[in-house]
Amino acid sequence: MKMIKSAFVALAALALAGVASAQTTTVRVTGSTAFRAATITAIGNILNPGYTYGYIGSSLTGANQCTFVGTTKTGNLPVIVKCSFAGSVGGVQTIAQQSPVVTTASPYISETNALNTTGLVLTAATAAFDSPANADIAMSDTYQSSTAFNGAGYNTLADTVVGVVPFVWTKGVSSDTAVAASLANVTNITPLLARAVLSGSGTPLSMFTGNSTDSSVFVYAMGRDEDSGTRLTTFAESGFGIFGSPIQYQATVSSGAITAIAPYQAQTILGISYTAGHSGYSSGGTLATTLNTPVAASARDSLNAKFALLAYFGVNDANGVNGGANNLTYNGVPYSVTNVQEGRYTFWGYEHLMYRSTLTGNAKTVADQLAAQIRTTDASVSGVLLASMNVSRVTEGAVITHK
């Protein structure tokens, strides 16, 4: 990775002088991409005006990597907050696994980027990067106990539930006029249909539309990899099983169209190898971009049949597919904040801010300030405020009860 120009570093050194009178605390955040917009918003809101930041991506709240430099509103603590979001489950592993120590797969961008100028937009080619490092905080869409990274050999993490994170199933786009007309009638998905699609054998479109003429078109699922809390909650909510073995698909895109699909390539994720079809896309944003690409009229599956695609997302990423207009109702209920609050819409989980019990000093203070900011105010950026919920559940996919 190419280092940022030396002039930037010189300016960074001057900017550091403003916080050099006190010890600066660096806090590294990893984990959930579904809740990154709320997390990034909250970081800005716990800092005094005049903080600086840099990021890689098309927007700050959609960035997987960003760095903030400033002082906290409470306590006036000089702080550098670095984010490298990849996925909830991997975030839990990063701070829970005792041996070998896990560092973030995507390294943090250096504070020299953020100190050059406020709002500096970077790329992998222009940013200066730290060496891979262990995180202090993990944002997770799931409980630690729902992952494989708990029990013997793992730290029991301090866990603050900071909000509710909703998810949606979303349909893709087709350039075939007949398939597109049929997809217009696909408005709902049930847990049984979700399980059928995740099984990967090809679900007739007629099972969604009720029209027998659609039985020759097959529906396939694209989805997230094993690092993803979105995947874990989807599998739990549908009854497919958190550790179930799906067949998810990967699209071949050529000239702005999906021309073919195949079971997602074999992957090694979080140190575990998976066969073809088991894994999926590493980013909800990338998955949304792919699903928003129309299936070519000439495209055929392995059975030489026409096909359509579905995928599951956090709400913010789902808006990347036709502006959110392709989202499906779940069990006949549309996603809305009110429907989540009242227990009518059940496709959701809790968002957690986790850290090791050994985290102390100003780093713990900043972590607790961030948790409080998300919980009381900024969870609504990516989901639903806890205080507004009239229902609860004990874990992902569990029965919902009224408070």
Secondary structure, DSSP 4 states (H G I P E B T S, - for coil): -PPPPHHHHHHHHHHHGGGTTSPPEEEEEEE-STTHHHHHHHHHHHBPTT-EEEEESSSSTT-SEEEEEEEBTTT--EEEEEEEE--HHHHHHHHHB-SSPP--SSPPBPHHHHHHSTTEEE-TTT--BPPP---SEEEESS-GGGSS--STTBPPEEEEEEEEEEEEEEE--BSSHHHHHHHTT--EE-HHHHHHHHT-S-EETHHHH--GGGTTSEEEE--B-TT-HHHHHHHHHHTS-TT-----EEEEEETTEEEEEEEPPPEEETTEEE-TTT--BS-HHHHHHHHTSPBPTT---TTS--EEEEEEEEHHHHTTTGGGTTBPEETTB---HHHHHTTS---EEEEEEEEETT--HHHHHHHHHHHHHHHHTGGGGTSB-GGG-SEE-SSTTPPPEE-
